[in-house]
Amino acid sequence: MIAQATSVLPAALADFRERVRRPAYLLMLISAVGLGLLAVPAVDSHWSVLVMGGYRGRYTSGYVGMVTALTSALWLTLVGFYLVRDAVARDERTGVGQLIAASPLRTPAYLLAKLLSNVGVLASMTAVLAVTAVGLQLLRGESRTVDPVALTLPFVLIAFPMLVVTSAVAVLFETTPLLRGGLGNVLWIFIWMVSAIVGQSSKAPLGGLGLRRVTLPAGASRDVGLGLMYVEEPLKVFDWPGLSVDAPFVAARLTLIALAAVLAVLPSLWFTRFASPAHPDRATRAPGSTRLGAVRPTMTPRRGTRALRLLAGETRILIAGTPLWWWLGAAALTLAGLAVPRGAVLAIAWIWPILIWSRLGTQPATSGAAAILDAYPSPRRRVLAEWAAGVLLAAATGAGAAIRMGFGGDGPGLLAWAAGALFIPGLALALGTLTGAPRVFQAVYTLLWYLMINDADPLNFMGVLREGDRPTGPGPLTWVALALVGVLAALGRTAARQARR
C-alpha cells in the first residue's frame, strides 16, 4: 500500500511534465491572462463579471483576488474540463496504457495520479491568473498596496476546490464507457450550466461557487450576478471588507475536495486499465462511429463521376456505424418539423447530429490514416467533399423545417436555413482539422447552440430567433462567409500538413 501511495506522485508529475511541453499549454496560459482582463476591467468600463447590486469593490488585493478567483471557478470549470479530458485517452493512443496495464501500479493509484495531473494543469492556469491579478491591480491604480494573503486566499478557498471537482469529473468521464465519447462532451455543457446556476444560490451545497461569501455594501440590493455582463453606467465603487471566511466554510471546501478524490477513484470498480490493446480508441470516437482505416473511396479517372463518387464516399464514411435509434430520432424530428411552427424543431434537429458532425476533419488523426490521406494528390477535393457531406447531413436532418418554410412562402427563413446548413459543417470541419479532436467542436457548438436558444441574437446562425417575419441577428451572408472561412482554414491546414510530409 505504501509503495502504491509513493508511486502516485511520480506518475502524476511525469504526466504533468508531458502536458506542459505541448504548444497548446502555452495557449492555455495566455488564455488565463485574457480571463484576468475580463475579471478586472478598466475602472470606467461598462462590462463586468461581478455585479453586486450596482456596486463593485475598489481594486485592492482582496477584491481583485476574489473576483478573479470567482471568474476562474466559473469559466475554468467549463473550459478546463475539455483541456484535461484527454489524459487517459492519450495513454491509450500512445501505447503507454498497455505498459501501465502490465505494471504493478494499481487502478486506484493510476486514477489518482491522473486526478493530480489534471489538478496541476488547471492550478497552473489559476496561478498565472493570480499573477495577472497583481499586475492588473497595479495597472488600474486604485490601490498600490499588494497583500499576498488577501489576494491568494480566494483562490485557495473558492477556485481550487472547483478545479479539483472538474479534474475528478474529467477522470470519471474518460473511464466510464457511456461518457468517454462525444456524449460525455456534450453532456458536460449542460451539467456545467446547471451547476453554475445552482452554485450561485445561497443554499448551494458545500458553499457552491463561493459567491455567497461576498460581502455586499450597505444599502445594496441582494442582486449579485456572476458572468460577463453589460451595465448601462459604470458601477459604483465601495471599499470591500474582504472575503467572509469561517470554520464551517473551510470544512465544506475540504469536504468538497475529498469527495472529488473519491469520485476520481470510483471508476476503479469498472475501469479495465487497457486490458485489451486491440480495442478501438474509445475516447475520441462518438457512439456509433467507425475507424476509418487506411481505405478511402477509390478515385476513377473519369471526370464526370469523380466528384460524385468522392462525395458519396465521404458521406458513407461520415455516417458509417450510426445506429438505428439515431436514424429513427432524425426521422421523428423531420416529421415534427413538418407539423410544428418554424424554428421550434429546427434547433433540436440541428443539435441531434452533433456527434456525427464532430467527426469532420478529425478522422485522419483518430483513424491513424493521416499519412495515407496526406499523400493524396488533390487534398482540396477531399476536404471540399467532406464539407459537402456535412452539408448534406444538415439538409437531411433539417428537411422538415425547410419544407414547411417553403410551402409557407418563408423566403427569409429559407435563406437563414441554407446559411446555417453551410455554417455548421464549416465550423466542424475547421475545428476538427485544426485540432484533430472531436470534443472541441462538441464543446464550442453546444455552447453556441445554448446561447442562441437563450435569445442571443448575434448567434442566430439557424434563423430560429425572429422579430416579426424575419430572423434576427446577422444576415445569411455573414454565416456563409464564416463557413467559407472555416473551409479555407481546413484547406490551408491540410495543404500545410501535406507539404511537411
Disulfide bonds with the S-S distance in Angstrom:
none
